[in-house]
Amino acid sequence: MSAGSDALRALLHGDRLVHLPGAHDAVSARLAAASGAPGLHLSGAAVSAIELGRPDLGFVHGTDIARRGAVLASASGLPVLADADTGYGNALQARHTTSAYAAAGIAGLHLEDQVAPKRCGHLTGKAVVDLAEAAARVQAAVEADTGLVIVARTDAFSVLGAQAVLERCRAFAAVGADALFVEGADLATLELVHGALPDLPLVHARSEAGGPVEAGPTDAELHAVGVRAVIHPVSALLAAARAAADVYAAIARDGHAGTTSRLDWSDLNDLVGLPDLLALEEKYS
């Protein structure tokens, strides 16, 4: 069991609700760490957009996310909870994905019950596998015995309703899931799950894909129904893309980016450790 997994597990079983901001590269990971974030989230949608220029429709693979997760973990020193989509196949592939994530230094993963290829949880047209296959994926991830935190996610709320969510969450608990993630659920459904399975912490997503992030349940309301971690999968990526778009527009219009808001070059160099490396260079020269 890795230190990152231990740290993430402690966060999920703590008394307070924590926020895991999304990071997508080494710079964003270090900025998040500098902000005081206790951990990071790595979104499959973000990796698909950055590495492939594709939407969240199942184009990305676990190897892409493991590679990116290794960068985030190393750059930040924080535990990383990474998207594992459907496990990228059946239970055997889910087990292999878990081992690959552990080898990359990722602390935990969330594994969902959508039909492969999956689609963004906030898109219409989703379908979920049957209960037995959904539970088998989670069981295989747990039995990979890597020590990773296994967060079992279900997308059944918008497809089958609250009672199906509860049935699936009970099955996930029975095969050893560490935490539960009910995609798109309302507060009443989260309360239903927490009442039935009070020992398992819940993970909740505040994603712009689902609408204004300030419009949902409050932290206090989420905490009361067992949520211990809120992920923010794409907030930083969207902000970075907006800023980059402004810079490119300014360059095209003015011939320079002087009118835009940017990090100072010296601040970026400090963030990536230039002063310390220059000191080492001087020591060894």
Buried (B, 14 or more C-beta within 10 A) or exposed (E): EBEBBBBBBEBBBEEEBBBBBBBBBBBBBBBBBEEEBBBBBBBBBBBBBBBEEBEBEBBBBBEBBBBBBBBBBEBBEBBBBBBBBBBBBBBEBBBBBBBBBBEBBBBBBBBBBBBBEBBBBBEEEBEBBEBEBBBBBBBBBBBBEBBBBBBBBBBBBBBBEBEBBBBBBBBBBEBEBBBBBBBBBEBEBBBBBBEEBEEBBBBBBBBBBBEEBEEBBEBEEBBBBBBBBBBBBBBBBBEBEEBEEBBEEBEEEEEEBEEBEEEEEEEBEBBBEEEEEEEEEEEEE
